[in-house]
Amino acid sequence: MEIPPLAALRVFDAASRQLSFTRAAESLGMTQAAVSYQIKLLEERLGGPLFLRKPKGLELTELGRRFAGPTSEAFDLLREAFSGGSGQAETLTISTMTTVAGNWLSHRLGRFQMEQPGLAVRLDTNDRLVDFARQDVDVAIRFGSGDWDGLVSHKLFSSELTPLYAPPLLDRFGPINTPEDVEALPWLNSTDSAWDEWLRCAGVEELSCAPTRRFEVDSQLHLGRMALTGEGVALLNPRFFRFELATGALIQPFETCWRCDGAYWLVYPHARRNRPAIKAFLRFLTAEIAAEDAAIAKAA
């Protein structure tokens, strides 16, 4: 099959990213009728519909999904190839979760920009998985197994959880000397399996009493803020709360951590693997994590 006309592919790329002929037309400076015409030409060339028209918008058909990925990658490569000669400052858009952004990444971005003065950085905070094909995002930091179709994944660090609490909690419940003492505290995150795993790592095979559960919150950022009020003890990743631990605002009573199955990864589409800005960001994160790991080991 010969390559379809570039004009039709350009329209298909915009429509498949935004799932809207109207928004595609606006982004391309075309009329909606012109967008529909180009899509029709492409559908005739490929021998089937590329989109399903639904009340809430468009949806890619199986044929559309088959061609959307390669088309988007091809245009990403073209944009990357021509971006260097535009004379404009390059922008790196990073998407990540609330906890990672607020407790780990944001205060590091200033150093990264000092190392890369010709690069503008935009941080997009979102707890949902970003869709690289449809959203204006270059890289993302995700939590999971590291296996995402079409994406390059670099492991940053594991997820390790251990109980953390604020000093006022001791005024109400007394000293915490052994892992068994944690059972008597109010648990802020009540995921039984996570607590069971940590207790098992700490040598506690069976609870002697039913713990008091206060809240069910998934976000480490929000759990940490709740723990700071002295309301209870939370299973937290100490990497995200190093400042609070260093200043005594939070206490880590035990070195024992439970390493979860998932980890934190830097991910981006394969088509962007040679982009200098992404390579620079990966090098920066790798150096930051190595320095942080050394500081954690020294403090242990």
N, C-alpha and C positions, 0 to 999 in steps of 0.2 A: 504493500500500500504506500502510495506517495504521501509525503507530509502535507496535511491540509493547509490552506492559506493562513499566513501568520495573523491576519486580522481576526479570523474566526477563532483561532487558538487564544489570542489575547482576550477576546470577549469571554470565551469559555473559562479561562483562568480566573478572571474577575468574578464571573457569576458563580463559579464553584466555590470560591473562597467566601463569598458573602451570602450565597444562597438567596439572591434577590436580583432580578433583572433591573429593578429601579435603582438600587444602590450601585450595581455594576455600571449602569449607564452614567450615573453621577460621577463615579470615580474615573471614568474614561472620557467624560465630556461628550457623550453621545446621547441620542434619544433612545427611549426604551424600545421603540419600534426597530431601530437599527440594531440594537442588541438582540432582539428576538429574531431578526432576519439572519444575523450571523450564526446564531445557535441553530437555526433551521438548516442553514447550509451545511454546518458541521454534522448535524444529525443525519442528513441525507448522505453525506460522504461516509459516515461510519455505519450506517445501516440500522439505526435504532434511536430511540429517545434517550437523551442524556439527563433529563430532569423530569420529576413528577411534580405536577402542579397540585398543591394542597392548600386548604383554607388558611393555614398559618404560614405559608411560604413554600419555597421550593425544597425538593429533596433529590439528591442524586440517585439515579437508577444504578443498577449493577454495572451497566456499560459506562455510565458517567463516573462512577467510583474508579473503574479500571483505568480511565484516562486522566482523571483529575490529578492524581499523585505525580505521575511523570510530567504532566504539563506544568504543574506548579513548580516542580524541581527545575525544569528547563528555564522557566522565567526567573526563578531565583538566581540561577547561574548567570543569566544575562544581566540582571540587576547588579549582581555582585561584580561582574566584569566591568561594567560601565560606571560604577559608583566612584571608583578611584579618580576618575578624570572629571568629575562634575564641579570641582572647586568648592564644594560644600563640606562642612564638617560631617564626618560619618557618625551615625547614631547606633548604639548597641542597646537594644531593648531586651531587658531581662524580666522574665516572669517567675515568680516564686510564691510560696505559701506565706501566710501572715506571720507565723512563728519565725521562719527562716529570715524573712525580711526584717522584722522588728528586733529580733534577738541575736542575729548573727551577721547578716549581710550588710545592712544599711550603713553601719558605722565603718565598714571597710571600703565602701565604694569611693570615698574621698581619696584614699591612698591609690586606688586603681586609676582614678582620673589624673592624679599627679604623675603617675607613670606613663599615662597615655594622654598627653595634653591635646592631641588632635582628635580625640574621640569623645563624643557626647554620650552620656549614659542615661537611660530611662528605666526606672524600676516599676514594674507592673505587679501589684500584690493581688493575688487571686488564689483561693484554695481549690479552685476547680482546675482540672487538667486543661492546659492550653491546647488549642487546635492550631498547629503551625500553618496548616493549609489555608486557614480562614482568618487568622488573627495576626496583627502586625507585631510579632514577637520573634526575636532572633534566637534566644536560648532560654532554657528554663531549668530551674532546680526542682526536682520532683522527689517524692518518697515512693519507694516500691522495690520491685525486684530487679529493675534495670533492663527489663526486656520489653521494649516498645517498638512495634513495627515501624520501619522507616526512619528510626532515630539512632544516632550515635549516642552511647551512654558512657559517662565516666563516673566511677564511684568517688564520692567526696569523703563521706564518713558514715559509719554505722549508726544505728539508733540504739542507744544504751539508756536504760531507765533505772532510776534508783529513787528512794523516798527523799523528798526535800520538804522542809517545813520552816516556819518563821519562829524566832525565839519566844514570842508571846504564847505559843502553844504549850510550852513547858510550864508556864504559870498555872495552867488549867489541868494538865495531865501528868505533871511530874517528869522526871528524867527519862530519857530513852537510851537504855544501855545495851539492849539485846534486840535482835530482829523480832522476837516475840512481843516486845513492847509496842511494836507498830500496830498490832492487832487491836489495841485498846484505843487507838486514835481515830478520829473521823477521817474517812477516806474521801478525798475530793473527786477523784476519778474512780468509778466503781466497776471497772472492767475486771470481772473475777479472774479471767484467764491471765491477764497481765500481772495482777497481784500474786496469783498462785505461782507464776513463773519466777517472779522476783523472790518470793518467800522460799521457793525450792532452791534457788541459787544460794540463798542465805542459810540453807540448812534446816528450814522449817518445813516439815512434810505435811503437817495437818494443823488447821486453825484450832485454837483452844476455845475461841468464842467467836460469835458472829460480829463482824466489824460494823461500825456505824457508817452508813453511806450518806453523803451529803448531796453530791451533784454528779452528773454525767456530762463531762465536757471533753471534746476530742482535741481542741487546740491547746498545744503546749503553752502558748503565749497567755491564754486566758487562765489556764490552770496555774501557771506561775503567779499571776496577779492575785488569784484567789488564795494561794498558799501564803503570799506576802501579808495578807490580812490576819493570819493566825487562825483561820477558820478550820484548818485541818492539814493533813499531809497529802502530798501529791506525788505520783510517779512521774518524774521529769527527767529529761536529758540534761545532765549537768553542763554539757557544752554550751547550751543556750542560756545558762544562768551563771556564768563565771563571774560577772561583776557583782551580782547579788551574793554569791558565795564568798567572794573576796572581801566584801564589805561587812559580812555578817548578817545581812538582811535575810538570807536563807541559810539553813544548816543542812549539811549532808552527813548524817550520823554514821553511815557505813560506806566502806569502799565498794562493797558488792554491787555490781550492776547486772541487769538482765539485758542481753543483746537480742533485740528483736530480729525477726526474719528480714524485714525490709531495711533499706538504707537510703541515704540521700545522694542523688545523682545529678550531674550536669548533663543535659540532653539538648540535642539540636538535630535538624534534618541532615541526612547524608550529603545533600547537595551543598551544604554550608561548611563542610568539614575542613576546607582549605582557606576559609575566610580569616584574614590576619587578626581581626578584632576578636573573634571567638578563640583563636589560638592564644592570644594574649590574655584573655580573661581566664582561660583554663590554667595557664601557667601561673597567673596571679593567685587563683584559688588554691592550687596545689602548694604553692609556697606558704600561703597563709595557714593552711591546715597543718603543714609540716611544723611550722613555728608554734602553732597552738598545741599540737600533740606533744612537742618537746616541753612546753611550759606546763602542761597537765602532768606529764611524767615526772618533772622536777618537783612539782608541788605535792605529789603523792607520797 
